[in-house]
Amino acid sequence: MRGRTVLIGGLTLAFGALCACIALGGGGFLAYRFLPTLLRPSPTPVLVCCAPPSSPTPGRAPTVAPTRPPQPAPAPTPTRAPAPPGALTLRHDLRVEGVTAIAAAPDGRLSLFTANGQTGFLDPRTGEIAEGPTAPEGIDELVFAPDGRFFALRTVSEEVQVWDIEGQQMAFGLTPEEAVRRIAFSPQSTLLLVGGESTLSGYYVETGRRAFAFELHGPADAFAMTPDERLIFQMSDLSPDLEVWDTHTGERWGSISFDPLTAIALSPDGRLLTAAENEMRPIEDEGYEGPFPTRVALWRVSIDPDRRNVRLDLQVELELQPEMEGKFPLPLKALQFTPDGRWVVGLADWVGEGDMNGRLYIWETESGRMRGRAVLPPRPWQMALLEEGHLAAVLLGSGPSGYRVQLYELPSR
């Protein structure tokens, strides 16, 4: 069996739930007093329109070399070829103006926010977009805590703020010394995680006091935290090492070696890790290399805190034929489990010039079978899950062609 063991420890961000909806308050801060009203259905909707691993890669110490890799479980019906994945049902396809990010709002709508600070709320049932307030500057990211008590935002000027929803006031603000790549709340809503170019930090939500700061080997492009908030799995884009950090002791347990990674996600119960691996290959006649997909797999996670040991055992490889747009690969740029853990959703993007279409994939966790697939218009940027994981929203587009949001229905249970 293919296994991976490593002495590691850390903290992971289980998800990034984003939302953009705030207005300017006194003293130059974003006032939260408008948010409760905005999260109620708007009586007059306004359209914002027109506008692991097959062959282990040697890693740095203290990486522990994997043992004999486990083989994936046999297909449930080996005598017949699996049925091809069905086309996903497109519920809505909407043009939006200048939207740069999307996130699921607590009331079930999809929040939209633009480079100039304008916000909106998309009703996934009707496709109507209610206009929201305008912030004093653009918001790059906004996320809600799982318990709904706080939200955090990151502005285009790299300021990070945490707001108390019930108290309708800012709990604390941060001005990091380096560019921020990502913010997220911990699974139990006790910490705000801030990933930068070379540091991953955690701050207590109640006080704003820093709990830890890890010096990384690369940018914090993606990270996931275990449900007990003990460990963080952290990756840098196209790095072969998955770092593991212990939030209780502040120590790095080590790293697990893969092929270069482009996306990771942890299941809601923390028992499964999914990772997208790639191999850097020259793009013919283009003079540069691109990440060619090699494997997307589910790994069983076993943690021994006393020995500071984490082991990954291959559960199943997800069905994925490395598709090409012309001669260019489509690497996975984002992975996410549905809240019930039964499905994995993947967003794939193009590499290089030529046809820029992307893909949206839906896999069944138990079997690894691809159950749904959609060919996306050019330049998929972000995705968010709505309706308890029954609906996937994708933000697409750029430049003079404008932006659009598409909503796809996931396969029925």
Order of alpha helices (4+ residues) and beta strands (2+ residues): beta-beta-beta-alpha-beta-beta-beta-beta-beta-beta-beta-beta-beta-beta-beta-beta-beta-beta-beta-beta-beta-beta-beta-beta-beta-beta-beta-beta-beta-beta-beta-beta-beta-beta-beta-beta
